[in-house]
Amino acid sequence: MKVYIELFVVDSAVVTSLSACLTYRLLGCKTRPTRVFAVTALGTMLSAAYPLLPLPVAAMIALRVVTGLALSALLTVGVCNPPAGTLAFFGATATFAGACVAAGSAAAGLGLSDPSRLPYLLPSCVAAVMYLPAELAAGAIRRRFAERELGVDVCVTIGGRTARMRGYIDTGNGLSECGTPVAVVKMSSFVREFGASALSTHSVGKAAAEGVGGGTRLILIKPDKFLLYFDKKRNKYSDVILGISASGFARNEDMLLPVSVLGG
């Protein structure tokens, strides 16, 4: 069987570079071209050297694992969390490798190639085709985890009645009333916990809000106590006003909290 080293180098370089770029996307980091180039060059040279090493299978697997750890360290140390970067790099590599094996098996089944090896340039083509959907999936996964981190539990006390509600730290919520941050609360959630009568008996005024359901009027209510549970800690916030919105918002949480409450 002839081995065309230049085509092998192209396949290795393309798959390694795309794996490195996808790793940065999974971690939500800015792509570092210099590091991607270094990882691609080193990974390609090592891949070309593997067939020349007369090692038993177990030793070859161990060597590949060590190589993967070294490449992921080169890619992530000083840029982002190395353990997370290692998982992301191995995951990206496994994604492309699995797709290449599946494509190679399909090609062999159709009689287009030798079942013992992948057709040349097939790994490059498969990785290039898969990169965009993999990148989109990585972005969705990253946003999901980010949103989970921004969800908090809140205990609100009004008129001697305490309710536990679910809040979301909304980076777009910059509402304030006389310097006091305003947490936008769905009217349905508020009425469920405190009753409709609390809207009038505890109101301290009204305010207009743009961007909340397309623009609405908020009924302002000053809670007796406001406890925010965040990062396994309980913090007390007394300077928060609830803005009750009849139009609500699209999220499932009960309220949208301004970022300022994290430092309150």
SULHUWO-V665883 format. One record per pair of residues at least 12 apart in sequence whose ideal C-beta (glycine too) atoms are under 7 Angstrom apart, sorted by the first residue. I is the first residue (numbers start at 0). J is the second residue. Records with the same first field share a line. If there is no record, write none. Layout:
I=J / J
This chain:
3=119
4=47
6=119 / 120
7=47
8=43 / 47
9=120 / 123
10=119 / 120 / 122 / 123
11=42 / 43 / 46
12=39 / 43
13=123 / 126 / 127
14=95 / 122 / 123 / 126
15=38 / 39 / 42 / 43
16=35 / 39
17=95 / 126 / 130
18=88 / 91 / 92 / 95
19=35 / 38 / 39 / 74
20=35
21=91 / 130 / 133 / 134 / 137
22=74 / 84 / 87 / 88 / 91
24=134 / 137 / 138
25=87 / 91 / 137 / 141
26=79 / 83 / 84 / 87
27=141
28=78 / 79
31=78
34=73 / 74
37=73
38=70 / 73 / 74
41=70
42=70
45=66
67=88 / 89 / 92
68=85
70=88
71=84 / 85 / 88
74=88
94=133
95=126 / 129
98=125 / 129
99=117 / 121 / 122 / 125
102=121 / 125
103=117 / 118 / 121
106=118 / 121
149=167 / 168
150=165 / 167 / 252
151=166 / 168 / 227 / 228 / 229 / 256
152=165 / 228
153=166 / 226 / 227 / 254
154=226
155=222 / 225
156=222 / 223 / 224
157=193 / 197 / 201 / 220 / 222 / 223
158=197 / 201
160=193
162=192 / 193
164=188 / 192 / 253 / 254
165=252 / 253
166=182 / 252 / 253 / 254 / 256
167=250 / 252 / 255 / 256
168=256 / 258 / 261
169=255 / 256
170=258
171=210
172=255 / 256 / 257
173=257
174=208 / 242 / 257
176=206 / 219 / 240
179=238 / 239 / 240
180=239 / 257 / 259 / 260
181=240 / 242 / 257
182=239 / 241 / 242 / 254 / 255 / 256 / 257
183=208 / 211 / 217 / 242 / 244 / 248 / 254 / 255
184=241 / 242 / 243 / 244 / 253 / 254
185=244 / 247 / 253
186=243 / 244 / 245 / 247
187=247
188=253
189=243
198=218 / 243
201=220
202=218 / 219 / 220
203=219 / 220 / 221
204=219
205=217 / 218 / 219
206=219 / 242
208=242 / 244
211=244 / 246 / 248
212=244 / 246 / 247 / 248
215=244 / 245 / 246
217=242 / 243 / 244
218=243
219=240 / 242
220=241 / 243
221=240
222=239 / 241
225=237 / 239
227=260
229=261
234=263
236=260 / 263
238=263
239=260
